[in-house]
């Protein structure tokens, strides 16, 4: 019997657990991850730019395990989940709402109406604490973010701005959220609420909107299919802080898997929690027999 301490796995979805990038997925990786997540001492949190509906769509389409928690809408929503029931955390809404008490998202988008490089996303992709735009993929994100920050500063308004790339649709995504409403703060809030220490917690991600967590004190995994720019920025940031030991870069050749997507998450879990290796080996073997 494998003795396993309580572990909190926090993972991005798109191009981390979900194989919707251009790189190949290992055949048994998702099934093995799903089986591992069923262990009673593992708590699973999805940390995604998706809202609740799109997270549920992903769970169904890609046959992902039901999580215990979900941090959605780029950190602006937090759910506790039990037996299919999703309960929104009012405590988290109160925590981030301090920054935007006097301003609705619609008013914020009005402030930015003259910036031609951004296009407001569909109503269902907006919420009380997130205003989301499309951009062109080849836009200069640093210049664009600076432009938006300057406009908002003139209005006396503070916000967090997150830019990422939608590889499938070949476009840019830009989210404007309260400064407190980022993935890192949401994970730390959850850890405090549920009493998970740092050495029992790990985060897995792949893209620019994961960098606040990947460059923090948390143990982190950058899956092998991550882009070169994200990898370079992560290495530069952690090297400057002498914290390279806090991140793991999957290499592949782990139980015959390639390190992309869920395979990279599993490889990273064994790096930080060696006691999971036997469980993962069993899960990979069973997944292979089931095919």
Secondary structure, 3 states (H helix, E strand, C coil): CCCCCCEEEEECCECCCECCCCCCCCCCHHHHHHHHHCCCCEEEEEECCCCHHHHHHHHHHCCCCCCCEEEEHHHCEEEEEECCEEEECHHHHHHHHHHHCCCCHHHHHHHCCCCCCCEECCHHHCECCEEEEEEECCCCHHHHHHHHHHHHHHCCCCCEEEEEEECCCCEEEEEEECCCCCHHHHHHHHHHHHCCCHHHEEEEECCHHHHHHHCCCCEEEECCCCCHHHHHHHHHHHHHCCCHHHEEECCCCECCECCCHHHHHHHHHHHHCHHHHHHHHHHHHHHHHHC
